[in-house]
Amino acid sequence: MPTMYDFIRFYTVEELQSMVPIEEGHMSNLMLERKSDCRLWYSRMTVEDGATANHEVTVEVYNHETGKWFNWQVYYANDVKKGYASVC
């Protein structure tokens, strides 16, 4: 039986910028949410704002045992080539 991890992939800057945010957080936009167990946040922060890099993406996964979200992976969308696999 497939798990959520079987459907995970990285998104490019172009793909993320073409999406409509589901929600705007303090520093990031919620771009994808899948069945309340996986979220993809796209940071609006830049290097000029003090971020480590531009186009940071954080993938959160919900732990049903603890009832809490945790950061599963952070990547930089400008490093992603189209079609590169591994998020929501």
C-alpha positions as CSV (number, residue, x, y, z in Angstrom):
1,M,0.0,0.0,0.0
2,P,1.5,3.4,-1.0
3,T,2.4,5.8,1.8
4,M,2.6,9.6,1.5
5,Y,6.3,9.3,1.0
6,D,5.7,7.6,-2.4
7,F,4.1,10.8,-3.7
8,I,6.7,13.3,-2.5
9,R,8.7,15.5,-4.9
10,F,10.6,18.7,-4.9
11,Y,9.1,21.8,-6.7
12,T,11.0,24.3,-8.7
13,V,10.8,28.1,-8.1
14,E,8.7,28.4,-11.3
15,E,6.2,25.8,-10.1
16,L,6.0,27.3,-6.6
17,Q,5.5,30.9,-8.0
18,S,2.7,29.7,-10.3
19,M,0.7,28.3,-7.3
20,V,-1.9,30.2,-5.3
21,P,-1.1,30.1,-1.6
22,I,-3.6,28.3,0.6
23,E,-2.6,30.5,3.6
24,E,-0.2,33.2,4.4
25,G,2.0,32.7,7.4
26,H,4.2,35.2,9.2
27,M,7.2,34.5,6.9
28,S,6.1,31.7,4.6
29,N,3.1,30.8,2.4
30,L,1.4,27.5,2.7
31,M,1.4,26.2,-0.9
32,L,0.3,22.6,-0.5
33,E,-1.5,20.6,2.1
34,R,-2.3,16.9,1.6
35,K,-4.9,15.2,3.8
36,S,-3.7,17.1,6.9
37,D,-0.5,14.9,7.0
38,C,1.9,16.9,4.8
39,R,2.4,20.6,4.3
40,L,4.7,22.6,2.0
41,W,5.7,26.1,3.1
42,Y,7.4,28.5,0.6
43,S,9.4,31.2,2.4
44,R,9.0,34.8,1.4
45,M,12.2,35.6,3.3
46,T,15.3,36.4,1.2
47,V,19.0,36.6,2.0
48,E,18.6,40.4,2.3
49,D,16.0,39.7,5.1
50,G,18.5,37.4,6.9
51,A,17.5,34.0,5.5
52,T,20.1,31.4,4.8
53,A,19.2,31.4,1.1
54,N,16.4,32.5,-1.2
55,H,13.5,30.2,-2.1
56,E,13.6,28.1,1.0
57,V,10.9,25.4,1.1
58,T,10.0,23.6,4.3
59,V,8.1,20.3,4.3
60,E,6.1,19.5,7.5
61,V,4.7,16.1,8.3
62,Y,2.1,15.4,10.9
63,N,2.9,12.8,13.5
64,H,-0.4,11.1,14.4
65,E,1.1,9.5,17.5
66,T,2.2,12.8,19.1
67,G,-0.4,15.0,17.5
68,K,2.3,17.5,16.3
69,W,3.7,18.8,13.1
70,F,7.5,18.5,12.5
71,N,9.9,19.8,9.9
72,W,10.7,16.7,7.8
73,Q,12.8,18.4,5.1
74,V,14.1,21.8,4.1
75,Y,15.3,22.5,0.6
76,Y,16.0,25.4,-1.7
77,A,13.8,25.6,-4.8
78,N,16.4,27.4,-6.9
79,D,18.6,24.2,-6.6
80,V,15.8,22.0,-8.0
81,K,15.8,21.0,-11.7
82,K,12.5,20.3,-13.3
83,G,11.4,16.7,-12.8
84,Y,13.7,16.1,-9.9
85,A,11.9,13.7,-7.6
86,S,11.3,13.6,-3.8
87,V,6.9,16.9,-1.3
88,C,3.2,16.6,-0.7
